[in-house]
């Protein structure tokens, strides 16, 4: 894989720089369908430290569901975007 960030990676990072974001938020705002795969790439291929925790939210039918919430922790030194 290229060391260059894809447009999806750039969009996700822009959202995470604004604050924590859930999977559904990133799908809606960035148009990224497979958020977990992009997070894995950002961590392993590009050196970003991204935290994840499961949080409870209400879905559109008002049911309580658990989704991943991601948080940008920091960028590892020595890596270039």
C-alpha positions as CSV (number, residue, x, y, z in Angstrom):
1,X,0.0,0.0,0.0
2,X,1.1,3.5,-0.7
3,X,2.4,5.6,2.2
4,X,0.1,8.5,0.9
5,X,-3.2,9.1,2.6
6,X,-6.3,8.4,0.5
7,X,-9.2,10.9,0.3
8,X,-11.1,8.7,2.8
9,X,-8.2,8.8,5.3
10,X,-8.0,12.6,4.9
11,X,-11.7,13.0,5.6
12,X,-11.7,10.7,8.6
13,X,-8.7,12.5,10.1
14,X,-10.4,15.9,9.6
15,X,-13.4,14.7,11.5
16,X,-11.3,13.2,14.3
17,X,-9.4,16.4,14.7
18,X,-12.7,18.1,15.5
19,X,-13.2,15.5,18.3
20,X,-14.4,11.9,19.0
21,X,-16.6,10.4,16.3
22,X,-18.8,7.3,16.1
23,X,-18.8,4.9,13.2
24,X,-22.2,6.2,12.1
25,X,-21.0,9.8,12.2
26,X,-18.0,8.9,10.0
27,X,-20.2,7.0,7.5
28,X,-22.6,10.0,7.2
29,X,-20.0,12.8,7.2
30,X,-17.2,11.1,5.2
31,X,-19.0,8.6,3.1
32,X,-16.8,5.8,4.3
33,X,-18.5,2.5,4.5
34,X,-15.8,0.3,6.1
35,X,-14.7,2.6,8.9
36,X,-12.9,-0.1,10.9
37,X,-10.7,-1.0,7.9
38,X,-9.7,2.6,7.3
39,X,-8.9,3.0,11.0
40,X,-6.7,-0.1,10.9
41,X,-4.8,1.4,7.9
42,X,-4.4,4.7,9.6
43,X,-2.9,2.9,12.6
44,X,-0.7,0.3,11.0
45,X,0.3,1.9,7.6
46,X,0.4,5.6,8.6
47,X,1.3,5.6,12.3
48,X,-1.7,7.3,13.8
49,X,-2.6,6.5,17.4
50,X,-6.4,6.2,17.4
51,X,-8.3,5.1,20.4
52,X,-11.6,3.2,20.3
53,X,-14.3,2.5,22.8
54,X,-17.8,1.1,22.5
55,X,-20.6,3.6,23.4
56,X,-24.3,3.2,23.6
57,X,-26.5,5.4,21.3
58,X,-30.0,5.4,20.0
59,X,-30.6,4.3,16.5
60,X,-33.2,5.8,14.1
61,X,-35.9,3.4,15.6
62,X,-34.9,4.7,19.1
63,X,-33.4,1.4,20.1
64,X,-30.2,1.5,22.2
65,X,-27.3,0.1,20.3
66,X,-23.5,-0.1,20.8
67,X,-21.2,1.5,18.2
68,X,-17.5,2.3,18.1
69,X,-16.4,5.8,19.0
70,X,-13.0,6.8,17.7
71,X,-10.6,9.4,19.1
72,X,-7.4,10.7,17.6
73,X,-4.7,10.4,20.3
74,X,-1.6,11.5,18.4
75,X,0.6,11.0,15.4
76,X,3.7,8.9,15.8
77,X,7.0,10.7,15.3
78,X,9.0,9.8,12.3
79,X,6.1,9.1,10.0
80,X,5.1,11.3,7.1
81,X,1.6,11.7,5.7
